[in-house]
Amino acid sequence: MSRKMPDRLNPRVRKELLDEFWTMIALLETRAEVKNFFKDLLSETEAIMLARRIAIAKMLLQDIGYDQIQKKLGTSAATIASVHRWLQGGFGGYAGSLPKLEKEIARRERVLEERYEATVPLSRAWMRKQYPLHYLLTDIINGAEPSAESQSPRKLRKK
């Protein structure tokens, strides 16, 4: 596919194309939809290049030096400098999105840890899973929603 320089494109057409692109991305609702969309849109190399920019931004925000970033990700100093410029003077996309990403990564790690703990015999999570009614009163007092296992079938049918 030949490249078309953005500045050579009619400004009205350019605006319409970008508006449709941003709108299409905003309409994606699930992680699977986003993943499938970008798998169709980008080659694996392009996706890795974009993901690498995000990793560079995270590392720069953690005050990791250019040399370490180059060694770890195999990128050029020019790419790191570009991301650094965008972090400092861009539109705030990296700065606004990276905390959300960190929060999601932490949430996923907690979920994996909880799932693992629920498989360890006699752990608290395992006991709660095996004997949910024993914890019903504690859940009610603490304001937690009772788990599906501890609810009667009649209550489950009403939902």
Residue pairs with C-beta under 8 A, 6 or more apart in sequence:
6 14
9 17
24 37
25 34
25 37
28 34
28 37
38 47
39 47
42 50
52 73
52 75
52 79
53 79
53 83
54 94
54 98
54 101
55 73
56 69
56 73
56 75
56 79
56 80
56 83
57 83
57 86
57 87
57 94
57 98
58 98
58 101
58 102
59 68
59 69
59 72
59 73
60 69
60 80
60 83
60 84
60 87
61 87
61 98
66 77
66 80
66 81
69 75
69 80
70 76
70 77
70 80
83 94
86 93
86 94
87 94
87 95
114 125
117 123
117 124
117 125
117 126
118 125
118 126
118 128
118 129
119 126
120 126
127 134
128 135
128 147
129 149
132 146
132 147
132 149
132 150
133 150
135 150
136 146
136 150
139 145
139 146
139 147
139 150
140 146
148 156
